[in-house]
Amino acid sequence: MPELSTEGSPAWRLQNSRSLAPAAVLVILWQITAMTGLLPAYMLPSPVRVVQAFIADFPLLMRHLGRTLIEALWGLLISVAVSLILAVLLDMNRFLKRSVMPLLLLTQTMPVIALAPLLILWMGYGMAPKITLVFLTCFFPLTIGLLGGFDQADGDAIRLLRSMGATRRQIYRYIKIPQSMGAFFAGLKISSSYAIIGAVISEWLGGDAGLGVYMVRVRRSYSFDKMFAVILLTAVLSLLLMKLVTELEKTAMPYKKD
């Protein structure tokens, strides 16, 4: 018997209204703070002014958003491919894993804002350094998630397949990769939010388009309402990417319960 969808039911609407309540309270408090003048308008513009700035610059924001999305998505896709290959190689060779893991950890101790100028110096002001920075930001959670999933794969099932003459490729195909999907999507949710942030940070330090370039320009003109508009746009975009990953997870793992 097909499962009945609860979307649109009163319980579903109540649950979503509760999830939006904290955001609504935050916006109300923000508006009250701006109206009372506790902080100067140039330091904390009201939500109304931020929305007005967003509407006024909407076409320009969308043009810059297109560049940032391209950089973020390319960096994320490359990080997914490299993480899968690297995780499999490290899982197959324990010596290689012990040798490479310290280097992976080292890449995460370096501040992203310090790497961006070097990448621009080496690769120029095009999209290449931005995509590289997004990749460096995203691949670590994915690789660690996949390695953890491989380590937690069912040992009895692996031994059973080996006793039946299964190859290493078949073990990964039928046991390790399917059982690591939960950890993979958990890392992908983190990386999807990092992708937008990494692209924007890389654009701060050089480029001719992108939300980061737009933020630098409006900051120099002290248009902080436009700065807040970009910050909110970036936050919403990260949430939408995480929602997309959640939907992909449901498609890839329909048996997983919420």
C-alpha positions as CSV (number, residue, x, y, z in Angstrom):
1,M,0.0,0.0,0.0
2,P,1.6,3.4,-1.0
3,E,2.6,5.7,1.8
4,L,0.3,8.7,2.2
5,S,2.0,12.0,2.1
6,T,1.5,14.2,5.2
7,E,2.7,17.3,3.3
8,G,0.0,20.0,3.5
9,S,-1.7,18.4,6.5
10,P,-2.3,20.6,9.6
11,A,0.4,18.8,11.6
12,W,2.9,19.4,8.8
13,R,2.0,23.1,8.6
14,L,2.3,23.4,12.4
15,Q,5.7,21.8,12.4
16,N,6.9,24.2,9.7
17,S,5.5,27.2,11.4
18,R,7.3,26.2,14.6
19,S,10.6,25.9,12.7
20,L,10.1,29.5,11.2
21,A,9.2,31.0,14.6
22,P,12.8,31.7,15.8
23,A,13.6,33.4,12.5
24,A,10.5,35.6,12.8
25,V,11.3,36.5,16.4
26,L,14.9,37.4,15.4
27,V,13.6,39.7,12.6
28,I,11.1,41.4,14.9
29,L,13.8,42.0,17.5
30,W,16.1,43.3,14.8
31,Q,13.4,45.8,13.6
32,I,12.7,47.0,17.1
33,T,16.4,47.6,17.8
34,A,16.7,49.6,14.6
35,M,13.6,51.6,15.3
36,T,14.7,52.5,18.9
37,G,18.0,53.8,17.7
38,L,20.1,51.7,20.1
39,L,22.6,51.3,17.2
40,P,23.2,53.8,14.4
41,A,21.6,53.0,11.1
42,Y,24.9,52.6,9.3
43,M,25.9,49.9,11.8
44,L,22.6,48.0,11.9
45,P,20.2,48.9,9.1
46,S,16.6,47.8,9.7
47,P,15.2,44.7,7.9
48,V,13.0,47.0,5.9
49,R,16.0,48.9,4.6
50,V,17.8,45.6,3.8
51,V,14.8,44.4,1.8
52,Q,14.6,47.7,-0.1
53,A,18.3,47.5,-0.9
54,F,17.9,43.9,-2.1
55,I,15.0,44.9,-4.4
56,A,16.8,48.0,-5.7
57,D,19.9,46.0,-6.6
58,F,18.2,42.7,-7.6
59,P,19.3,42.5,-11.2
60,L,22.9,43.3,-10.3
61,L,22.8,40.9,-7.4
62,M,21.6,38.1,-9.7
63,R,24.4,38.7,-12.1
64,H,27.0,38.5,-9.3
65,L,25.2,35.5,-7.9
66,G,25.5,33.6,-11.1
67,R,29.3,33.8,-11.0
68,T,29.4,32.7,-7.3
69,L,27.1,29.8,-7.9
70,I,29.3,28.5,-10.8
71,E,32.4,28.7,-8.7
72,A,30.8,27.0,-5.7
73,L,29.2,24.2,-7.7
74,W,32.3,23.4,-9.7
75,G,34.4,23.4,-6.6
76,L,31.9,21.2,-4.8
77,L,31.6,18.7,-7.7
78,I,35.3,18.4,-8.0
79,S,35.7,17.9,-4.3
80,V,33.1,15.1,-4.4
81,A,34.9,13.3,-7.2
82,V,38.4,13.7,-5.6
83,S,37.1,12.7,-2.1
84,L,35.6,9.5,-3.4
85,I,38.7,8.5,-5.2
86,L,41.0,9.5,-2.3
87,A,38.9,7.8,0.3
88,V,38.9,4.5,-1.6
89,L,42.7,4.7,-2.1
90,L,43.3,5.4,1.6
91,D,40.9,2.7,2.7
92,M,42.6,0.1,0.4
93,N,46.1,1.0,1.6
94,R,46.6,1.4,5.4
95,F,50.2,2.6,5.0
96,L,49.1,5.3,2.5
97,K,46.3,6.3,4.9
98,R,48.7,6.8,7.8
99,S,51.0,8.8,5.6
100,V,48.4,11.1,3.9
101,M,46.0,11.7,6.9
102,P,48.4,14.2,8.6
103,L,48.7,16.1,5.3
104,L,44.9,16.2,5.1
105,L,44.7,17.5,8.6
106,L,47.4,20.1,7.8
107,T,45.3,21.6,5.0
108,Q,42.5,22.3,7.5
109,T,44.8,24.2,9.9
110,M,45.6,26.8,7.3
111,P,43.3,29.8,7.4
112,V,41.3,30.1,4.1
113,I,41.8,33.9,4.0
114,A,45.6,33.4,4.0
115,L,45.4,30.9,1.1
116,A,43.3,33.0,-1.2
117,P,46.0,35.6,-2.0
118,L,48.5,32.9,-2.8
119,L,46.0,31.1,-5.2
120,I,45.3,34.4,-6.9
121,L,49.0,35.1,-7.3
122,W,49.6,31.6,-8.8
123,M,46.4,31.3,-10.9
124,G,45.4,34.9,-11.7
125,Y,42.1,36.7,-11.1
126,G,39.9,34.2,-13.1
127,M,37.6,31.5,-11.8
128,A,40.4,28.9,-11.2
129,P,41.6,30.2,-7.8
130,K,38.0,30.5,-6.6
131,I,37.2,27.0,-7.6
132,T,40.4,25.7,-6.0
133,L,39.6,27.4,-2.7
134,V,36.1,26.0,-2.7
135,F,37.6,22.6,-3.4
136,L,40.1,22.9,-0.5
137,T,37.3,24.0,1.8
138,C,34.9,21.2,0.9
139,F,36.9,18.0,0.2
140,F,38.0,17.3,3.8
141,P,34.5,16.7,5.4
142,L,33.6,14.5,2.4
143,T,36.8,12.4,2.6
144,I,36.6,12.0,6.4
145,G,32.9,11.0,6.2
146,L,33.6,8.4,3.5
147,L,36.5,6.9,5.4
148,G,34.4,6.7,8.5
149,G,31.7,5.0,6.5
150,F,34.1,2.5,5.0
151,D,35.5,1.7,8.5
152,Q,32.0,1.0,9.8
153,A,30.9,-1.3,7.0
154,D,29.6,-4.7,8.0
155,G,32.6,-6.9,8.5
156,D,30.6,-10.2,8.3
157,A,29.1,-9.2,5.0
158,I,32.5,-8.4,3.6
159,R,33.9,-11.7,4.8
160,L,30.9,-13.5,3.2
161,L,31.5,-11.9,-0.1
162,R,35.2,-12.7,0.0
163,S,34.5,-16.3,0.8
164,M,32.3,-16.4,-2.4
165,G,35.2,-15.1,-4.5
166,A,34.1,-11.4,-4.7
167,T,36.7,-8.9,-6.0
168,R,37.7,-5.8,-4.1
169,R,35.7,-3.7,-6.6
170,Q,32.5,-5.8,-5.9
171,I,33.0,-5.4,-2.1
172,Y,33.1,-1.6,-2.5
173,R,30.1,-1.7,-4.9
174,Y,27.8,-3.9,-2.9
175,I,28.9,-3.3,0.7
176,K,31.2,-0.4,1.5
177,I,29.9,2.4,-0.7
178,P,26.2,1.7,-0.1
179,Q,26.7,1.5,3.7
180,S,28.8,4.7,3.7
181,M,26.1,6.8,2.0
182,G,24.8,8.2,5.3
183,A,28.2,9.5,6.3
184,F,28.8,10.8,2.8
185,F,25.6,12.9,2.7
186,A,26.3,14.2,6.2
187,G,29.7,15.5,4.9
188,L,28.0,16.8,1.7
189,K,25.6,18.9,3.8
190,I,28.5,20.5,5.6
191,S,30.5,21.0,2.3
192,S,27.5,22.5,0.5
193,S,27.3,25.3,3.1
194,Y,31.1,25.8,3.0
195,A,31.1,26.0,-0.8
196,I,29.2,29.3,-1.0
197,I,31.2,30.8,1.9
198,G,34.5,29.7,0.3
199,A,33.5,31.2,-3.1
200,V,32.6,34.6,-1.5
201,I,35.8,34.8,0.6
202,S,37.9,34.1,-2.5
203,E,36.1,36.8,-4.4
204,W,36.9,39.4,-1.7
205,L,40.6,39.4,-2.6
206,G,40.3,39.7,-6.4
207,G,38.0,39.3,-9.3
208,D,35.6,41.2,-11.6
209,A,32.3,39.5,-10.6
210,G,30.7,37.6,-7.8
211,L,28.9,38.3,-4.5
212,G,32.3,38.8,-2.8
213,V,33.3,41.5,-5.3
214,Y,29.9,43.1,-4.8
215,M,30.4,43.1,-1.0
216,V,33.8,44.8,-1.4
217,R,32.3,47.5,-3.6
218,V,29.3,48.4,-1.4
219,R,31.5,48.3,1.7
220,R,33.8,51.0,0.2
221,S,30.7,53.1,-0.3
222,Y,29.5,52.5,3.2
223,S,26.2,50.9,1.9
224,F,25.8,48.6,4.8
225,D,22.2,47.9,4.0
226,K,23.4,46.3,0.8
227,M,26.1,44.4,2.8
228,F,23.4,42.9,4.9
229,A,21.3,42.0,1.8
230,V,24.3,40.0,0.5
231,I,24.8,38.3,3.9
232,L,21.2,37.2,4.0
233,L,21.3,36.1,0.4
234,T,24.3,34.0,1.1
235,A,22.7,32.4,4.1
236,V,19.5,31.6,2.2
237,L,21.6,30.2,-0.7
238,S,23.5,27.9,1.7
239,L,20.2,26.7,3.3
240,L,18.8,25.9,-0.2
241,L,21.9,23.9,-1.1
242,M,21.6,21.9,2.1
243,K,17.9,21.3,1.3
244,L,18.9,20.1,-2.1
245,V,21.4,17.7,-0.6
246,T,18.7,16.4,1.8
247,E,16.4,15.7,-1.2
248,L,19.2,13.9,-3.0
249,E,19.8,11.8,0.1
250,K,16.1,10.8,0.2
251,T,16.3,9.8,-3.4
252,A,19.5,7.8,-3.0
253,M,18.4,6.3,0.4
254,P,14.6,5.9,0.3
255,Y,14.8,3.4,3.1
256,K,16.3,5.9,5.6
257,K,13.8,7.2,8.2
258,D,13.7,10.9,9.0
